[in-house]
Amino acid sequence: MKTLKEVKCGQTVRVARLHGEGAVKRRIMDMGITRGCEIYVRKVAPLGDPVEVTVRGYELSLRKADAEMIEIC
């Protein structure tokens, strides 16, 4: 299982599954991150937090904890 947290800059990945439950999972889905959507990793901060991504045409910053809940393929 590979997560969004492990992806390097400049890579495009597809969401396979979302982990987590309740409000946390709902918040991730409300940002447009759902199964099957593509995520382009634009930047990763020097210490790895946050990760800047492009999802559905807009830019988004995710905490490492949130990126860990997004399983990719």
Sequence and secondary structure as in RCSB ss.txt:
>XXXX:A:sequence
MKTLKEVKCGQTVRVARLHGEGAVKRRIMDMGITRGCEIYVRKVAPLGDPVEVTVRGYELSLRKADAEMIEIC
>XXXX:A:secstr
 EEGGG  TT EEEEEEE   THHHHHHHHTT  TT EEEEEEE TTS SEEEEETTEEEEE HHHHTTEEE 
